[in-house]
Amino acid sequence: MKDGTSDPYILSTPKPLLKIREMPIIEKIVKMLHQSGIDIGIVINPADEKLYREVLKEYNITYCYQMEPRGTAHALFAAKEFVREDLFLVYMGDDISDYNFGALLETEVPLIMGFEVEQVKDYGAIELDGKGYAERVLEKEKAGPGIANSVIYILPREFFRVYSKIPPNTSNGEYYLTEAVNLLYSEGHPLFCKKLEYWKGINRLSDLEHENTFRKVDLRLRTAKMNDLDNLVSLLSQLSKGSS
């Protein structure tokens, strides 16, 4: 995100607090969750707590703390005391989606949300078994078209049991949620895959700029009606005058 920019706003702001259309990314997420009646806990670096509390002061939030950056699974484990339900929602604080969380929470089985992309290597891939369950989730290892891992999960509390079995990443020693999903599958707690109509991981400055200018879900198509013809003729007439 910070590569290739000297913008002090970008350089000094935690990514979830960057704004898309005048609202911080994480506030958009928290607002959706709040409207769905969900109890909200977020995991943060304690050094940034003051910034998050200021932005999210209107919402009832439980703050959990990841004391050192040791991966996504490590961050989620920091919220162990907050999670009391057998199934719970996990959502990244720097992604954009159009999913109806109220409907998502009606599920009675663990879920992983995927999104069809042309280049799955940019995100990480979900590989399904013959029944539609996530048999394996890869961390940016596979190239080509496929189902991207949105890192939107409905996880079982079994996650906290298998956490101690997650192997650290060989390159950086971090503990990833993808490995937890793989372990859950092997131990009989598979995540069924459902697909999103729109999702965007905000990983680069260009992703942020794209979301601030155009998003395909902003388009609402409908069948044309006869009274649309008058408006079209009027618009074409104005354009013709402007070009003459």
N, C-alpha and C positions, 0 to 999 in steps of 0.2 A: 504493500500500500504506500509506503513512504519512499520507495525507490523513485528517483527521477523528479523529485519535487523539492522546492525550497519554501513552500507555503508554511508559515509558522503555525497556522491552524491545523493543518494535516499532521505536522511533525509533533505537535504538543498534545494532541487529543487522542485518548484511547479509541480504537476503531469503533466499538459499539456506540460511542457518543458522537461520532460524525453525523452530520445532518443530511437527510434526504428530504427535499422539499420542505425545508424549514423545521423539520422535526428529527431529533436524534434517532438513529436506527433502533436502538434498544427501547426507546419510548414507544415507537410504533408497535413493537412486539408486545411490550408490557400492556399497552392500551388494549390490544386485541385479546390478550389473556384475561385482563381485568373484566372486559365486557362479556367474556365467556364464563365468568364466575369461578375462575381458577385461583387457588392459593399459589402465590408467586414467591419463589426463592431464587435469588441469583448468586452466582459464585463470582467473586471479584478479587483482584489484587488489592489488599488492604490499603496500599499506598494511594489508590484512586478512589477510596470510599467517599470522600467529601464531594468529589465531582459527581459521582453517581447519585448520592443522596440529594444533591441540589437539583439535578435534572428530573429525578423520579419522586420528588417530594409529595406529589399529589396521590401517590399510590401506596397501598399497604404491602410492603415487601419485607421478606426476611433475607438478611444479608449473610452469606456464608463466605468463607475466606480460603483461598488457595495461597498458602504462604510462600510457595516457590513454583515456578512454571515447569511442571513435570508431566504435561500432557492432558488431553481431554478426559480420559478416564480418571486420572488423579484429581482433576477439578471436580468432577461429579461426585467422587467419593467424599469430598469435603462437605457435601450437602447431605450426608447420611442421616444426621439427626433431624433434618427438616422433612425428609420423606417418610410418610407414615402409611401410605396406601400400597396395596399389592401391585398396582400399575401406576406409573407416573410419566408425565410428559417431559421430554428433554428437547430443548430448542437452543440453537446457537444465537448469541446476542448480536451477530453481525450479518445475518442473512435476511432476505426478503422473500415472502411467500404469500400466496393468496388463499391459503387453506382455511376452511371453516373449523376452528378449534373446538367449537361446541360439538360438531358432528364427530370429530376425531376422538373425543373423550367418551363417546358412547361405545367404543370398542370393548370387547371382553377378552381380547387376546393381545399379546405384544405386537407392535407394529414397527416397521421401518418405512419411511417415506422416500421414494425415489423420483427422479426426474430424467426423462429421456434427453440425451445430449449427443452432439456430433463428435465431441472429443472428451471422453470420460477421464482421461489422464489428468485433466485440470482439476478434478474434484475428488476422485476416488470412486470405485465401481462396486455395484452390488451384483453378485452372481446368485441366481436363483436355482433351487432344486425343482423337481418336476411338479411340485404342489404349490409353487409360488412363494416359498419361504426363502429368506436370505441364508443360503448355505455358507457363503463366504463374502466378506466385505474387504476390499483391497484399498490400501493407502496410496493412490496415485501411481500404481505400478502398471496398470493396463492401459493401452492406447486404443483409439478408435471409437466408434459409436457404441453407446451402451446406456445403462441406467446409473445415473450419478447418485451418490449417497448425499442426501440433503442434510444429514445429521439431525433430522427430526425423528424422534423415537417415542414410542410408548414402551417403556422398559418395565420388566418385572423387578420386584425387590431382590430377586435372585442375583441381580447385578452386584449387590454389595457382598454376596457370598463368593462369587467367582472373581471378584476384583484381585484377590491375593494370588490368583493363578495367571494373571495377565503378564505376558513376557514383555520386558522393556524393549523399545525399539533399538535395534543394533547400532544405529547411527547417532542417536542423541540421548538414549536412555529414558525417553518419555514413555508414558503408558497411555495407549490410545483406546477410545471407545470402540473402534472397529474390531479390535482383538476381543473385546468383551462380547460383542455380538457373535463372533465366531465361536467363542467358548460357550455361550448360551445355546447356540445351535447344537453343538456337540454333546451338551449335557441335557438335552431334551426340553429346552425352553426357546424354540425358534421364534424369530420375528417374521410375521407375514408382511409382504411388500405391497404397499399401495402407492400409486403414482400421482404426483402433483401436476396440475395444469400449468402452474407458473412458480418458478423458484429461481433465486439468484444469490449465489454466494458472493459477498463483497470482499474480494481478495486483492484487487488491484485498484489503482486510482481511476482507471478507465471504467471499472464496474460502478464506482460511485458516480462518476460523471454521467454514465448511461442512465442510471436510475433517476438522476436529477433532471434529465431532459425528456426521456421517453420510456414508457413501459407498455408492453403490448396489452396488458389487462386494462389499460385506460381506454381502449377501443371497445365500443359497444355497438355491434352490428344489429340492424333490424331490416325488415322488409320495407322497400320503398312504397310510398303512398302517392296517390294522384296529386295531393296538395304540395308534395315536395317539388313538383315540376315547376311551379311558379317561382319558388325560391331559387331553383337551379338556373332558370332563365334570367332572373334578376342578377344573380351572381355573375353569370357569364357576360351579361350586358355591362356590368361595372368593370370587369376585367378588360373587356374590349375597349371601353372608353379610356381606361388607364394606360393602355398600350398604344393608343393612336396619337 
